[in-house]
């Protein structure tokens, strides 16, 4: 039984993947808390750990989320993706049931810096974007779009200074949105 795991930017130094039976934490029971002490969050939890983890510490200090880091987890705390985040890997929070009070993508400026299905199946209440929009190569109506199938979406906020808005909402987001904040700096709204 491992109740708490503390990891830094290096994650767990082992040659096997977190899903492998040779992984040091494979089959761990009773896991409750993951504490992150760096700025990079690598996939360090085995499937058995993801099934029982209930809280995460140090989440707000992360700037880079690797693929699958919390996929399938059931974290009870509401979380926030801050403007410090520069990269979110594919499936990072997929099917997690995690509630994000706010997701700020204003610093995710690199090509494809928000991975496929990153938030699929999670709850995202508010999305904040700027001229960069959602940096992903899939269309907003595609099943691989980072926000495909999100739950509980209510608010889109466009950052002040933004001049062009793109079609950034998935069909599930369009069904539940109730508030949009558009600054006077916006000059163009694209249908693409």
Secondary structure, 3 states (H helix, E strand, C coil): CCCEEEECCCCCCCCCCCCCCCCCCCCCCCCCEEEECCCEECCCCCHHHHHHCCEEECHHHCCEECCCCCCCCCCCCCEEECCCCCEECCCCCCCCCCEEEEEECCCCCCCCCECCCCCCCCEECEEEECCCCCCCCCCCCCCCCCCCCCECCCEEEECCCCCEECCCCCHHHHHHCCEEECCCCCCEECCC
